[in-house]
Amino acid sequence: MKQGVQILGFKKSGKTTACQALLAHLQGLGHAPCALKCTHNPGIDKEDTDTDRFLVHCRTVGAIAGQESALFWNDPRKVSDLLAMLDGDVLVMEGGREHVVAPRVLMLRDPAEVEQLSAPGLVLGTFGDVRAPGLPHIESVEALAALVLEKGFVLPGLDCGACGRDDCAALAGDIMAGRATIEDCATRHVSIAITVGGRPLTLNPFVERILAAGIRGLVSELKGFGPGPIDVHID
């Protein structure tokens, strides 16, 4: 997943409606968008369901239906864990102002909210009825989708520091300022690739070095081992 955006706004700012419209438009353009919703509510809205009743006793509960499936954890997870599980080519993330993994578009009820929602240098603009001085205003869903496809990006949220910066937020700021590109994320240049069920897992360079060294050490004891790339496939 290379492109993405975070839609931020307080309650009743219209951000859920905007996310839904953006996802529909991206799908209409032939993309396979995916979504991640962050909320400050104490739990996910699933009251009076079997899932809710099972979670009282379990750490994890899965659900399978005719046309969809779900997995619920009974504890908070890192945003990097969820990003790794999403399928799609464009991410639309609602909320999560404490997580910096993509550029931001702000949905305001009042221009003064900019200070609470923005992170320095990470805002693409505002969307909706309320504008903010000094920020570009995006007039339509079509313009918003075009902007996301042109300038949007998604970082893994690992905060591994392998790019030479303190965290993903610092790299995101440099990308927005033109001092870096998404290719400066060290996770894009690891020498080992792991997919589970066809979905690639994001590895920071430290984990990649451990895995690569372990695999090389194991296969080096096998007859016929020699220099060159190593391919291991597990069904």
BARONU-838703 format. One line per field, with one value per residue (C-alpha): x, y, z; residue number from 1; residue in one letter. Coordinates in nm, 3 decimals. Layout:
x	[X, ...]
y	[Y, ...]
z	[Z, ...]
k	[NUM, ...]
r	[A, ...]
This chain:
x	[0.000, 0.170, -0.099, -0.322, -0.466, -0.592, -0.925, -0.933, -1.211, -1.401, -1.743, -2.014, -1.761, -1.875, -1.557, -1.734, -1.951, -1.644, -1.452, -1.741, -1.768, -1.391, -1.384, -1.673, -1.504, -1.170, -1.347, -1.521, -1.181, -1.076, -0.878, -0.912, -0.935, -0.922, -1.027, -0.913, -1.135, -0.985, -1.214, -1.170, -1.477, -1.395, -1.509, -1.627, -2.000, -2.101, -2.338, -2.595, -2.408, -2.258, -1.918, -1.964, -2.074, -1.781, -1.526, -1.612, -1.429, -1.178, -0.878, -0.965, -1.292, -1.336, -1.658, -1.738, -2.055, -2.170, -2.007, -1.776, -1.554, -1.410, -1.157, -1.190, -0.923, -1.011, -0.715, -0.577, -0.344, -0.079, -0.180, 0.111, -0.051, -0.376, -0.211, -0.027, -0.360, -0.543, -0.589, -0.599, -0.394, -0.520, -0.580, -0.849, -0.800, -1.065, -0.937, -0.626, -0.463, -0.213, -0.095, 0.111, 0.127, -0.014, -0.084, -0.384, -0.703, -0.895, -1.272, -1.340, -1.636, -1.438, -1.107, -0.961, -0.963, -0.664, -0.417, -0.565, -0.585, -0.280, 0.079, 0.348, 0.381, 0.149, -0.178, -0.280, -0.576, -0.927, -1.243, -1.605, -1.788, -1.529, -1.202, -0.890, -0.659, -0.334, -0.448, -0.562, -0.930, -1.039, -1.366, -1.496, -1.461, -1.315, -1.046, -0.981, -0.930, -0.696, -0.492, -0.465, -0.351, -0.096, 0.045, -0.084, 0.141, 0.133, 0.414, 0.411, 0.388, 0.669, 0.875, 1.183, 1.422, 1.602, 1.553, 1.771, 1.479, 1.321, 0.989, 0.750, 0.611, 0.950, 0.984, 0.628, 0.712, 1.023, 0.823, 0.563, 0.840, 1.010, 1.321, 1.246, 1.027, 0.839, 1.141, 1.340, 1.138, 1.386, 1.115, 1.087, 1.442, 1.473, 1.632, 1.377, 1.010, 0.744, 0.384, 0.112, -0.193, -0.065, -0.042, 0.310, 0.431, 0.620, 0.961, 1.185, 1.554, 1.644, 1.390, 1.486, 1.852, 1.762, 1.537, 1.780, 2.074, 1.872, 1.757, 2.105, 2.249, 1.997, 2.019, 2.399, 2.407, 2.218, 2.401, 2.428, 2.418, 2.603, 2.601, 2.302, 1.941, 1.747, 1.381, 1.172, 0.804, 0.570, 0.207]
y	[0.000, 0.320, 0.590, 0.707, 0.990, 1.055, 1.236, 1.412, 1.597, 1.607, 1.449, 1.567, 1.726, 1.509, 1.303, 0.964, 1.084, 1.227, 0.901, 0.702, 0.935, 0.922, 0.542, 0.517, 0.756, 0.575, 0.245, 0.403, 0.502, 0.137, 0.135, -0.112, 0.122, 0.008, 0.188, 0.210, 0.379, 0.510, 0.612, 0.736, 0.545, 0.279, 0.002, -0.077, -0.060, -0.427, -0.433, -0.711, -0.943, -1.287, -1.129, -0.893, -1.174, -1.398, -1.119, -1.109, -1.441, -1.431, -1.232, -1.278, -1.361, -1.428, -1.415, -1.564, -1.495, -1.563, -1.255, -1.114, -1.200, -1.015, -1.049, -0.871, -0.834, -0.768, -0.532, -0.234, -0.297, -0.083, 0.090, -0.091, -0.427, -0.327, -0.163, -0.490, -0.676, -0.443, -0.534, -0.250, -0.001, 0.325, 0.377, 0.608, 0.639, 0.811, 0.971, 0.869, 1.208, 1.048, 0.820, 0.981, 0.745, 0.955, 1.316, 1.479, 1.639, 1.831, 1.845, 2.148, 2.278, 2.591, 2.723, 2.720, 2.338, 2.334, 2.356, 2.044, 1.834, 1.922, 1.813, 2.051, 2.025, 1.727, 1.888, 1.869, 2.101, 2.130, 1.968, 2.048, 2.367, 2.530, 2.671, 2.768, 3.062, 2.959, 2.611, 2.503, 2.414, 2.108, 2.179, 1.835, 1.461, 1.436, 1.692, 1.515, 1.179, 1.335, 1.495, 1.167, 0.981, 1.253, 1.335, 1.068, 0.806, 0.551, 0.477, 0.150, 0.314, 0.099, 0.396, 0.177, 0.467, 0.280, 0.575, 0.788, 0.976, 0.942, 0.805, 0.780, 1.126, 1.284, 1.102, 1.202, 1.566, 1.543, 1.379, 1.656, 1.920, 1.759, 1.660, 1.288, 1.042, 0.730, 0.536, 0.670, 0.439, 0.163, -0.104, -0.068, -0.191, -0.504, -0.805, -1.059, -1.067, -1.254, -1.295, -1.469, -1.564, -1.339, -1.036, -0.893, -0.839, -0.520, -0.589, -0.332, -0.380, -0.515, -0.799, -0.857, -0.904, -1.153, -1.358, -1.348, -1.453, -1.736, -1.871, -1.849, -2.027, -2.310, -2.370, -2.339, -2.679, -2.841, -3.034, -2.833, -2.491, -2.215, -1.838, -1.663, -1.572, -1.809, -1.887, -2.060, -2.128, -2.264, -2.363]
z	[0.000, -0.119, -0.104, 0.175, 0.381, 0.732, 0.760, 1.096, 1.272, 1.595, 1.648, 1.407, 1.171, 0.879, 0.857, 0.837, 0.550, 0.376, 0.417, 0.274, -0.027, -0.084, -0.067, -0.313, -0.555, -0.537, -0.602, -0.901, -1.038, -1.036, -0.713, -0.426, -0.126, 0.234, 0.549, 0.910, 1.168, 1.492, 1.774, 2.129, 2.244, 2.505, 2.270, 1.918, 1.853, 1.878, 2.174, 2.203, 1.966, 2.015, 1.952, 2.244, 2.473, 2.375, 2.425, 2.795, 2.825, 2.538, 2.428, 2.058, 1.881, 1.510, 1.310, 0.969, 0.772, 0.418, 0.263, 0.530, 0.824, 1.122, 1.400, 1.736, 2.003, 2.363, 2.403, 2.212, 1.918, 1.753, 1.432, 1.261, 1.344, 1.172, 0.871, 0.805, 0.784, 0.546, 0.181, -0.071, -0.268, -0.112, 0.260, 0.396, 0.770, 0.979, 1.297, 1.488, 1.532, 1.772, 1.488, 1.213, 0.916, 0.630, 0.528, 0.692, 0.565, 0.829, 0.873, 1.092, 1.288, 1.375, 1.234, 1.586, 1.582, 1.345, 1.635, 1.798, 1.481, 1.278, 1.308, 1.176, 0.799, 0.759, 0.646, 0.280, 0.338, 0.473, 0.339, 0.413, 0.501, 0.726, 0.598, 0.791, 0.718, 0.557, 0.454, 0.107, 0.083, -0.115, -0.291, -0.395, -0.341, -0.691, -0.602, -0.271, -0.444, -0.700, -0.421, -0.229, -0.540, -0.618, -0.274, -0.038, 0.116, 0.397, 0.640, 0.837, 1.179, 1.320, 1.447, 1.401, 1.341, 1.062, 0.825, 1.054, 1.208, 1.548, 1.422, 1.128, 1.207, 1.141, 0.807, 0.713, 0.778, 0.560, 0.279, 0.291, 0.286, -0.014, 0.183, 0.148, -0.041, 0.061, -0.067, 0.229, 0.455, 0.537, 0.542, 0.163, 0.112, 0.321, 0.154, 0.278, 0.176, 0.373, 0.262, 0.458, 0.255, -0.023, 0.208, 0.251, 0.607, 0.690, 0.840, 0.998, 0.911, 1.257, 1.234, 0.872, 0.966, 1.241, 1.011, 0.719, 0.935, 1.089, 0.754, 0.603, 0.906, 0.878, 0.503, 0.502, 0.676, 0.388, 0.116, -0.203, -0.036, -0.221, -0.259, -0.415, -0.334, -0.108, -0.174, 0.093, 0.031, 0.300, 0.235]
k	[1, 2, 3, 4, 5, 6, 7, 8, 9, 10, 11, 12, 13, 14, 15, 16, 17, 18, 19, 20, 21, 22, 23, 24, 25, 26, 27, 28, 29, 30, 31, 32, 33, 34, 35, 36, 37, 38, 39, 40, 41, 42, 43, 44, 45, 46, 47, 48, 49, 50, 51, 52, 53, 54, 55, 56, 57, 58, 59, 60, 61, 62, 63, 64, 65, 66, 67, 68, 69, 70, 71, 72, 73, 74, 75, 76, 77, 78, 79, 80, 81, 82, 83, 84, 85, 86, 87, 88, 89, 90, 91, 92, 93, 94, 95, 96, 97, 98, 99, 100, 101, 102, 103, 104, 105, 106, 107, 108, 109, 110, 111, 112, 113, 114, 115, 116, 117, 118, 119, 120, 121, 122, 123, 124, 125, 126, 127, 128, 129, 130, 131, 132, 133, 134, 135, 136, 137, 138, 139, 140, 141, 142, 143, 144, 145, 146, 147, 148, 149, 150, 151, 152, 153, 154, 155, 156, 157, 158, 159, 160, 161, 162, 163, 164, 165, 166, 167, 168, 169, 170, 171, 172, 173, 174, 175, 176, 177, 178, 179, 180, 181, 182, 183, 184, 185, 186, 187, 188, 189, 190, 191, 192, 193, 194, 195, 196, 197, 198, 199, 200, 201, 202, 203, 204, 205, 206, 207, 208, 209, 210, 211, 212, 213, 214, 215, 216, 217, 218, 219, 220, 221, 222, 223, 224, 225, 226, 227, 228, 229, 230, 231, 232, 233, 234, 235]
r	[M, K, Q, G, V, Q, I, L, G, F, K, K, S, G, K, T, T, A, C, Q, A, L, L, A, H, L, Q, G, L, G, H, A, P, C, A, L, K, C, T, H, N, P, G, I, D, K, E, D, T, D, T, D, R, F, L, V, H, C, R, T, V, G, A, I, A, G, Q, E, S, A, L, F, W, N, D, P, R, K, V, S, D, L, L, A, M, L, D, G, D, V, L, V, M, E, G, G, R, E, H, V, V, A, P, R, V, L, M, L, R, D, P, A, E, V, E, Q, L, S, A, P, G, L, V, L, G, T, F, G, D, V, R, A, P, G, L, P, H, I, E, S, V, E, A, L, A, A, L, V, L, E, K, G, F, V, L, P, G, L, D, C, G, A, C, G, R, D, D, C, A, A, L, A, G, D, I, M, A, G, R, A, T, I, E, D, C, A, T, R, H, V, S, I, A, I, T, V, G, G, R, P, L, T, L, N, P, F, V, E, R, I, L, A, A, G, I, R, G, L, V, S, E, L, K, G, F, G, P, G, P, I, D, V, H, I, D]
